[in-house]
C-alpha cells in the first residue's frame, strides 16, 4: 500500500474521495498544518490538496518519500515552486477538472453585469419592482458583442465555445498561439493584447497568476477599453490592480465588472467594490461544483497511481516541466 495524504478542506467532498480511492492507495485525511498532517508526511508518496504557503523547503525535507504534489485546483500561485524544484517533486494541477464550471461562471458573470441582475434583484426584494428610474437603465444582450479572452487555455477555450452559443464574436490573446487550423476549428481569432482591450465589449481573464501576469490589467489598460465595456475575472484577483479597477468603475472608464476573485481573499468589509452598483461579485466559487468533485479526485488519484508506477505524471505546471 502506498501512503498518500488528502487535505481536509471545506471545498473537498471527502465522501467522494473515499468512494473513488483506489484499493492500492492508503489515504490519510488530515487538515494541512495539523500534527496529523505533519506526522503523515514521513511516509507520504503523494499529497493531494491545494497549494499551501507552508509547503516550503522544510515541508519537502519532512517528506523524504514524496513524489508528487497533486493539486485539486487549476491555480498554483501559492506554491513554493523553487522549493519543489530543489526537492525534485513535481507539482500538478487538476487537469482541467473545473474548466467547465469556471467557463460557465464566466458566462454567468457576463450575463449578470449586462442585464444588471444585482440591481434587478435588489429592486424586486425591496418592493420597488422595476426601480425608481427604469428609463435610465440599459440592459444588454450578449449576442453580437465581441468577447476578448486573455489566456486561451482549457478554461478560455470552453468559455469561447459557450460564448459562441450566445452569438458572440470571440477574439483572444495568449503568449501561446493557436495554429491557423486550430483557430478556425475553435472559431476564434488572435489579436494583440492592446487590440483585445480596445475592441472588445467584454474582456474575460483566464491566466495563471505569475510574476508576468500580476497587475497585467491596471489603469493604463482600463483607459484602452471602451467606456461601455465590461471586465470579467474568474482567474486570480491580483491579475487586476484592484485600486485601478475601482477607479475605472467609479469614473465611468468602463461600464462594469463581474468578479469571482479579489486582491485579498476574503476581501475586507470596507472594500469599495461592495458599494458599487455596476459590479456582480462571487466568493471565489467559480470552480467547485458537485460534478467536478468527482473529476478532481479521479484525476488526482490517476496521477498518484502514475507516479507510484514510476511513470511521469500528467499536468505538471509549466515552471516545472522537464
Secondary structure as a PSIPRED ss2 file (coil, helix, strand):
# PSIPRED VFORMAT (PSIPRED V4.0)

   1 X C   1.000  0.000  0.000
   2 X E   0.000  0.000  1.000
   3 X E   0.000  0.000  1.000
   4 X E   0.000  0.000  1.000
   5 X E   0.000  0.000  1.000
   6 X E   0.000  0.000  1.000
   7 X E   0.000  0.000  1.000
   8 X C   1.000  0.000  0.000
   9 X C   1.000  0.000  0.000
  10 X C   1.000  0.000  0.000
  11 X C   1.000  0.000  0.000
  12 X C   1.000  0.000  0.000
  13 X C   1.000  0.000  0.000
  14 X H   0.000  1.000  0.000
  15 X H   0.000  1.000  0.000
  16 X H   0.000  1.000  0.000
  17 X H   0.000  1.000  0.000
  18 X H   0.000  1.000  0.000
  19 X H   0.000  1.000  0.000
  20 X H   0.000  1.000  0.000
  21 X C   1.000  0.000  0.000
  22 X C   1.000  0.000  0.000
  23 X C   1.000  0.000  0.000
  24 X C   1.000  0.000  0.000
  25 X E   0.000  0.000  1.000
  26 X E   0.000  0.000  1.000
  27 X E   0.000  0.000  1.000
  28 X E   0.000  0.000  1.000
  29 X E   0.000  0.000  1.000
  30 X E   0.000  0.000  1.000
  31 X C   1.000  0.000  0.000
  32 X C   1.000  0.000  0.000
  33 X C   1.000  0.000  0.000
  34 X C   1.000  0.000  0.000
  35 X H   0.000  1.000  0.000
  36 X H   0.000  1.000  0.000
  37 X H   0.000  1.000  0.000
  38 X H   0.000  1.000  0.000
  39 X H   0.000  1.000  0.000
  40 X H   0.000  1.000  0.000
  41 X C   1.000  0.000  0.000
  42 X C   1.000  0.000  0.000
  43 X C   1.000  0.000  0.000
  44 X C   1.000  0.000  0.000
  45 X C   1.000  0.000  0.000
  46 X E   0.000  0.000  1.000
  47 X E   0.000  0.000  1.000
  48 X E   0.000  0.000  1.000
  49 X E   0.000  0.000  1.000
  50 X C   1.000  0.000  0.000
  51 X C   1.000  0.000  0.000
  52 X C   1.000  0.000  0.000
  53 X C   1.000  0.000  0.000
  54 X C   1.000  0.000  0.000
  55 X C   1.000  0.000  0.000
  56 X C   1.000  0.000  0.000
  57 X H   0.000  1.000  0.000
  58 X H   0.000  1.000  0.000
  59 X H   0.000  1.000  0.000
  60 X H   0.000  1.000  0.000
  61 X H   0.000  1.000  0.000
  62 X C   1.000  0.000  0.000
  63 X C   1.000  0.000  0.000
  64 X C   1.000  0.000  0.000
  65 X C   1.000  0.000  0.000
  66 X C   1.000  0.000  0.000
  67 X C   1.000  0.000  0.000
  68 X E   0.000  0.000  1.000
  69 X E   0.000  0.000  1.000
  70 X E   0.000  0.000  1.000
  71 X E   0.000  0.000  1.000
  72 X C   1.000  0.000  0.000
  73 X C   1.000  0.000  0.000
  74 X C   1.000  0.000  0.000
  75 X C   1.000  0.000  0.000
  76 X C   1.000  0.000  0.000
  77 X C   1.000  0.000  0.000
  78 X C   1.000  0.000  0.000
  79 X C   1.000  0.000  0.000
  80 X C   1.000  0.000  0.000
  81 X H   0.000  1.000  0.000
  82 X H   0.000  1.000  0.000
  83 X H   0.000  1.000  0.000
  84 X H   0.000  1.000  0.000
  85 X H   0.000  1.000  0.000
  86 X H   0.000  1.000  0.000
  87 X H   0.000  1.000  0.000
  88 X C   1.000  0.000  0.000
  89 X C   1.000  0.000  0.000
  90 X E   0.000  0.000  1.000
  91 X E   0.000  0.000  1.000
  92 X E   0.000  0.000  1.000
  93 X C   1.000  0.000  0.000
  94 X C   1.000  0.000  0.000
  95 X C   1.000  0.000  0.000
  96 X C   1.000  0.000  0.000
  97 X C   1.000  0.000  0.000
  98 X C   1.000  0.000  0.000
  99 X H   0.000  1.000  0.000
 100 X H   0.000  1.000  0.000
 101 X H   0.000  1.000  0.000
 102 X H   0.000  1.000  0.000
 103 X H   0.000  1.000  0.000
 104 X H   0.000  1.000  0.000
 105 X H   0.000  1.000  0.000
 106 X H   0.000  1.000  0.000
 107 X H   0.000  1.000  0.000
 108 X H   0.000  1.000  0.000
 109 X H   0.000  1.000  0.000
 110 X H   0.000  1.000  0.000
 111 X H   0.000  1.000  0.000
 112 X H   0.000  1.000  0.000
 113 X H   0.000  1.000  0.000
 114 X H   0.000  1.000  0.000
 115 X C   1.000  0.000  0.000
 116 X C   1.000  0.000  0.000
 117 X H   0.000  1.000  0.000
 118 X H   0.000  1.000  0.000
 119 X H   0.000  1.000  0.000
 120 X H   0.000  1.000  0.000
 121 X H   0.000  1.000  0.000
 122 X H   0.000  1.000  0.000
 123 X H   0.000  1.000  0.000
 124 X H   0.000  1.000  0.000
 125 X H   0.000  1.000  0.000
 126 X C   1.000  0.000  0.000
 127 X C   1.000  0.000  0.000
 128 X C   1.000  0.000  0.000
 129 X C   1.000  0.000  0.000
 130 X C   1.000  0.000  0.000
 131 X C   1.000  0.000  0.000
 132 X C   1.000  0.000  0.000
 133 X C   1.000  0.000  0.000
 134 X H   0.000  1.000  0.000
 135 X H   0.000  1.000  0.000
 136 X H   0.000  1.000  0.000
 137 X C   1.000  0.000  0.000
 138 X C   1.000  0.000  0.000
 139 X C   1.000  0.000  0.000
 140 X C   1.000  0.000  0.000
 141 X C   1.000  0.000  0.000
 142 X C   1.000  0.000  0.000
 143 X C   1.000  0.000  0.000
 144 X C   1.000  0.000  0.000
 145 X C   1.000  0.000  0.000
 146 X E   0.000  0.000  1.000
 147 X E   0.000  0.000  1.000
 148 X E   0.000  0.000  1.000
 149 X E   0.000  0.000  1.000
 150 X E   0.000  0.000  1.000
 151 X C   1.000  0.000  0.000
 152 X C   1.000  0.000  0.000
 153 X C   1.000  0.000  0.000
 154 X H   0.000  1.000  0.000
 155 X H   0.000  1.000  0.000
 156 X H   0.000  1.000  0.000
 157 X H   0.000  1.000  0.000
 158 X H   0.000  1.000  0.000
 159 X H   0.000  1.000  0.000
 160 X H   0.000  1.000  0.000
 161 X H   0.000  1.000  0.000
 162 X H   0.000  1.000  0.000
 163 X H   0.000  1.000  0.000
 164 X H   0.000  1.000  0.000
 165 X H   0.000  1.000  0.000
 166 X C   1.000  0.000  0.000
 167 X C   1.000  0.000  0.000
 168 X C   1.000  0.000  0.000
 169 X E   0.000  0.000  1.000
 170 X E   0.000  0.000  1.000
 171 X E   0.000  0.000  1.000
 172 X E   0.000  0.000  1.000
 173 X E   0.000  0.000  1.000
 174 X C   1.000  0.000  0.000
 175 X C   1.000  0.000  0.000
 176 X C   1.000  0.000  0.000
 177 X C   1.000  0.000  0.000
 178 X C   1.000  0.000  0.000
 179 X C   1.000  0.000  0.000
 180 X H   0.000  1.000  0.000
 181 X H   0.000  1.000  0.000
 182 X H   0.000  1.000  0.000
 183 X H   0.000  1.000  0.000
 184 X H   0.000  1.000  0.000
 185 X H   0.000  1.000  0.000
 186 X H   0.000  1.000  0.000
 187 X C   1.000  0.000  0.000
 188 X E   0.000  0.000  1.000
 189 X E   0.000  0.000  1.000
 190 X E   0.000  0.000  1.000
 191 X C   1.000  0.000  0.000
 192 X C   1.000  0.000  0.000
 193 X H   0.000  1.000  0.000
 194 X H   0.000  1.000  0.000
 195 X H   0.000  1.000  0.000
 196 X H   0.000  1.000  0.000
 197 X H   0.000  1.000  0.000
 198 X H   0.000  1.000  0.000
 199 X H   0.000  1.000  0.000
 200 X C   1.000  0.000  0.000
 201 X C   1.000  0.000  0.000
 202 X E   0.000  0.000  1.000
 203 X E   0.000  0.000  1.000
 204 X E   0.000  0.000  1.000
 205 X E   0.000  0.000  1.000
 206 X C   1.000  0.000  0.000
 207 X C   1.000  0.000  0.000
 208 X C   1.000  0.000  0.000
 209 X C   1.000  0.000  0.000
 210 X C   1.000  0.000  0.000
 211 X C   1.000  0.000  0.000
 212 X C   1.000  0.000  0.000
 213 X C   1.000  0.000  0.000
 214 X C   1.000  0.000  0.000
 215 X C   1.000  0.000  0.000
 216 X C   1.000  0.000  0.000
 217 X E   0.000  0.000  1.000
 218 X C   1.000  0.000  0.000
 219 X H   0.000  1.000  0.000
 220 X H   0.000  1.000  0.000
 221 X H   0.000  1.000  0.000
 222 X H   0.000  1.000  0.000
 223 X H   0.000  1.000  0.000
 224 X H   0.000  1.000  0.000
 225 X C   1.000  0.000  0.000
 226 X C   1.000  0.000  0.000
 227 X C   1.000  0.000  0.000
 228 X C   1.000  0.000  0.000
 229 X C   1.000  0.000  0.000
 230 X E   0.000  0.000  1.000
 231 X E   0.000  0.000  1.000
 232 X E   0.000  0.000  1.000
 233 X E   0.000  0.000  1.000
 234 X C   1.000  0.000  0.000
 235 X C   1.000  0.000  0.000
 236 X C   1.000  0.000  0.000
 237 X H   0.000  1.000  0.000
 238 X H   0.000  1.000  0.000
 239 X H   0.000  1.000  0.000
 240 X E   0.000  0.000  1.000
 241 X C   1.000  0.000  0.000
 242 X H   0.000  1.000  0.000
 243 X H   0.000  1.000  0.000
 244 X H   0.000  1.000  0.000
 245 X H   0.000  1.000  0.000
 246 X H   0.000  1.000  0.000
 247 X H   0.000  1.000  0.000
 248 X H   0.000  1.000  0.000
 249 X H   0.000  1.000  0.000
 250 X H   0.000  1.000  0.000
 251 X H   0.000  1.000  0.000
 252 X C   1.000  0.000  0.000
 253 X C   1.000  0.000  0.000
 254 X C   1.000  0.000  0.000
 255 X C   1.000  0.000  0.000
 256 X E   0.000  0.000  1.000
 257 X E   0.000  0.000  1.000
 258 X E   0.000  0.000  1.000
 259 X E   0.000  0.000  1.000
 260 X C   1.000  0.000  0.000
 261 X C   1.000  0.000  0.000
 262 X C   1.000  0.000  0.000
 263 X C   1.000  0.000  0.000
 264 X C   1.000  0.000  0.000
 265 X C   1.000  0.000  0.000
 266 X C   1.000  0.000  0.000
 267 X C   1.000  0.000  0.000
 268 X C   1.000  0.000  0.000
 269 X C   1.000  0.000  0.000
 270 X C   1.000  0.000  0.000
 271 X C   1.000  0.000  0.000
 272 X H   0.000  1.000  0.000
 273 X H   0.000  1.000  0.000
 274 X H   0.000  1.000  0.000
 275 X H   0.000  1.000  0.000
 276 X C   1.000  0.000  0.000
 277 X C   1.000  0.000  0.000
 278 X C   1.000  0.000  0.000
 279 X E   0.000  0.000  1.000
 280 X E   0.000  0.000  1.000
 281 X E   0.000  0.000  1.000
 282 X C   1.000  0.000  0.000
 283 X C   1.000  0.000  0.000
 284 X C   1.000  0.000  0.000
 285 X C   1.000  0.000  0.000
 286 X C   1.000  0.000  0.000
 287 X C   1.000  0.000  0.000
 288 X C   1.000  0.000  0.000
 289 X C   1.000  0.000  0.000
 290 X H   0.000  1.000  0.000
 291 X H   0.000  1.000  0.000
 292 X H   0.000  1.000  0.000
 293 X H   0.000  1.000  0.000
 294 X H   0.000  1.000  0.000
 295 X H   0.000  1.000  0.000
 296 X H   0.000  1.000  0.000
 297 X H   0.000  1.000  0.000
 298 X H   0.000  1.000  0.000
 299 X H   0.000  1.000  0.000
 300 X H   0.000  1.000  0.000
 301 X H   0.000  1.000  0.000
 302 X H   0.000  1.000  0.000
 303 X H   0.000  1.000  0.000
 304 X H   0.000  1.000  0.000
 305 X H   0.000  1.000  0.000
 306 X H   0.000  1.000  0.000
 307 X H   0.000  1.000  0.000
 308 X H   0.000  1.000  0.000
 309 X C   1.000  0.000  0.000
 310 X C   1.000  0.000  0.000
 311 X C   1.000  0.000  0.000
 312 X C   1.000  0.000  0.000
 313 X C   1.000  0.000  0.000
 314 X C   1.000  0.000  0.000
 315 X C   1.000  0.000  0.000
 316 X E   0.000  0.000  1.000
 317 X C   1.000  0.000  0.000
 318 X H   0.000  1.000  0.000
 319 X H   0.000  1.000  0.000
 320 X H   0.000  1.000  0.000
 321 X C   1.000  0.000  0.000
 322 X C   1.000  0.000  0.000
